[in-house]
Amino acid sequence: MLALNHTLEIKIPLQNERFAHIAQQVMNVDPILKPDSFQVEYIIDPNDSGTLLAKFSAEDDRCLRVGVNNSVASMLTIIESIDELDAL
């Protein structure tokens, strides 16, 4: 098993703490296909409860890029869904 030395942290600002928790719960359900090569942790920013932190780590830059791209695409869908459903 290789070390997961490539890391990236993204701050995702949301409208409020409730939306941050919803996004966190939805993203945590999605399984990581290759946990030996890529891992991600979603946490609520302790300094700003309306911000979701996504902490990525991977064995190489390619795995990091692919994993982050997939996660960001999923997060975009989740945020759009939250916005649409909250208006109902």
N, C-alpha and C positions, 0 to 999 in steps of 0.2 A: 504494500500500500504506500502510495506517495504522500508526502506532506502537502497540505493545502496552503501553500505559501502565497498565492495570489489572492488579494483581498480588495474589496470595494464596499463602501458604505454609502447608501443613498438615503437622503431625508425626503420624505413624501409628505408635504403639508396638505392637510385635509381641513374641511370647514369646521370641524369640532371633534371633541373626544369620542363621541358616539360613532362617527364615521370612521375614525381611526381604529376603533375596536372591531367594527364590522369588517373592515378591510383586512385586519390582522387575522381574524377568525377564518375568513374565506381563503386567504392565502396559505394559512397553516394546514388546510385540508389537502392541498395539492401535494402529492408525493414527489419526492426527488427520485428520478429514475436511476441515477448513478451516485449514490451517497458516498462512495469511496473517492469520487472525482470532484464532486460539487456539493456544497452545503449552503443553506440560506437560513437566516433567523430573522423573524419579524418581531419587533418590539415597539411598544409605545415609548416615545422619547420622554424620559423622566423630567426634562426641563420644559417640555411643551406637549401637553397631553393630546393636542390636535395634530401631532406629527407622528407618522409611522417611520421607524428606522428599518431599513432592509440591509442586513449585514451578510455579504456574500463572501465565500472562500472557495477556491478551486485549486486543482493541481497544476493547471497551466493557464495561460492567457486565453486560449481558444475555448476551453471549458467555461471560463469565467464569462467571456463575451456571449456565448450561446445561452448560458444559464440566465444571465442578466437580461438579455434581449427577451427571452421567453417570460421571465417574471415581470418585466416592465409592460409587455403586451397584455398579460393577464391583469395587472394592476390597473391599466387604462380601462379595460372592460369593466372591472369592478367599480371603479370610480364613476364611470358613465352610468352604470346600473344604479348605484346609490343615488346619484343626482336625479335620475328619472323616477325611481320609486319613491324618493322622499317627497317629490312634488305631488304625489297622489293623495 
